[in-house]
Amino acid sequence: MKKIAAHLLFFAARIYWFMFRPKEYGAKAVIKKGDEILYIKQGWGGAYTFPGGRINKNEVPEDTVKREVKEEVGIELKTVTYLGAFISRAFYKYDTVFAYFAEVPEDTNTTIDGFEVIEAIWRSEDDTPSLGWVADEVMDLYHTHAPPQNI
């Protein structure tokens, strides 16, 4: 039932985006634990992506990515490193996406809500799942700008 509701909400949003072509702002995080990266699958389906979401009014992108990661996968990020930004025109909207990188300890676990996020997986870079266009762009920024890992 949750999956059907998520698909319906996403379909309605796509109609709105097609009609009004809104400008939106969001943030995504590449989260690394040891040699693995966290990927999520959202309730409306599609390819894997990274945790993140829409920037609220009067919120800075860094705070957004920390809030969204906590909401979507239950991980509290202490610090994040800015990787860059790009404009996505996916789904008929103009979405400025700010990308971040964070490392978490080896014992970090995820907790998903089963609605917005239906799956969270940790994979090595050699075993990256199929990513959508936005996630591909975020991964390109990660490969270009990620700092050396410390944890």
C-alpha positions in Angstrom: 0.0 0.0 0.0 2.8 2.4 0.9 4.5 1.7 -2.5 1.3 2.5 -4.4 0.9 5.8 -2.4 4.5 6.8 -3.2 4.0 6.1 -6.9 0.8 8.2 -7.0 2.4 11.1 -5.2 5.4 11.0 -7.5 3.1 10.9 -10.6 1.2 13.9 -9.3 4.4 15.8 -8.7 5.6 15.0 -12.2 2.4 16.5 -13.6 3.0 19.7 -11.6 6.6 19.9 -12.6 5.7 19.4 -16.3 3.1 22.2 -16.1 5.0 24.8 -14.1 8.7 23.9 -14.6 9.6 25.0 -11.0 13.1 26.0 -9.8 14.1 23.8 -6.9 17.1 23.4 -4.7 18.3 20.1 -3.1 21.3 18.4 -1.5 22.6 14.9 -1.8 25.3 13.0 0.2 27.8 10.4 -0.8 28.3 8.6 2.5 31.3 6.2 2.9 31.8 3.6 5.6 35.2 1.9 5.2 35.4 0.8 1.5 31.6 1.0 1.0 29.2 3.7 -0.2 25.6 4.0 0.8 23.0 3.9 -1.9 19.2 4.2 -1.5 16.2 3.3 -3.5 13.2 5.5 -3.1 9.5 4.4 -2.7 8.5 5.5 -6.2 11.0 3.2 -7.8 13.7 3.9 -10.3 17.4 3.6 -10.1 19.5 3.9 -6.9 20.5 7.3 -5.7 22.1 9.0 -2.6 20.3 10.2 0.5 19.2 13.8 0.3 16.3 16.1 -0.6 14.8 19.5 -1.0 16.2 22.6 0.7 13.6 24.3 2.9 13.1 28.0 3.0 15.9 29.7 5.0 17.9 26.5 5.2 21.5 26.2 3.9 22.4 23.1 1.8 24.7 21.7 4.4 22.0 21.7 7.0 19.6 20.2 4.5 21.8 17.2 3.7 22.3 16.5 7.4 18.6 16.7 8.0 17.6 14.6 5.0 20.2 11.9 5.8 18.9 11.6 9.3 15.3 11.4 8.1 15.9 9.0 5.3 18.4 6.6 6.7 18.8 7.4 10.4 22.4 8.5 10.2 23.5 11.7 12.0 26.3 13.3 10.1 28.6 15.4 12.2 30.6 17.0 9.3 30.1 17.0 5.5 32.5 18.2 2.8 31.1 20.2 -0.2 31.8 18.5 -3.5 30.1 20.9 -5.9 26.7 21.7 -7.5 25.0 21.2 -10.8 21.6 21.8 -12.4 19.4 18.8 -13.1 16.5 19.1 -15.6 15.2 15.7 -14.7 11.4 15.4 -14.5 10.8 18.8 -16.1 12.1 21.0 -13.2 15.2 23.1 -12.8 16.8 21.6 -9.7 20.1 22.9 -8.4 21.7 20.0 -6.6 24.4 20.6 -4.0 26.6 17.5 -3.4 28.4 16.6 -0.2 30.6 13.8 1.1 30.7 12.3 4.6 32.5 9.5 6.3 30.9 7.4 9.0 32.3 4.8 11.4 32.3 1.1 10.5 29.6 0.3 13.0 27.1 2.7 11.5 23.7 1.2 10.7 20.8 2.5 8.6 17.1 2.8 9.6 14.7 3.5 6.7 11.0 4.5 6.9 9.8 2.1 4.2 7.9 4.9 2.4 10.2 7.6 1.1 13.1 5.2 1.2 12.4 1.5 0.6 16.0 0.2 0.5 19.4 1.2 1.7 22.5 -0.8 0.7 26.2 -0.4 1.3 28.4 -1.4 -1.7 32.0 -1.1 -2.7 32.7 1.2 -5.7 33.5 -1.9 -7.7 29.9 -3.1 -7.1 28.0 0.2 -7.7 24.3 -0.5 -8.5 22.6 1.1 -11.5 22.3 4.9 -10.8 20.0 7.5 -12.1 21.2 10.6 -13.9 21.3 12.8 -10.8 23.2 10.2 -8.8 25.7 9.8 -11.7 26.4 13.5 -11.6 26.8 13.4 -7.8 29.2 10.4 -8.2 31.2 12.4 -10.8 31.6 15.2 -8.3 32.7 12.7 -5.6 35.4 11.2 -7.9 36.6 14.7 -8.8 36.5 16.5 -5.4 36.3 14.0 -2.5 39.0 14.5 0.1 41.2 11.6 1.3 39.3 9.3 3.6 40.2 9.3 7.3 37.9 6.8 9.2 
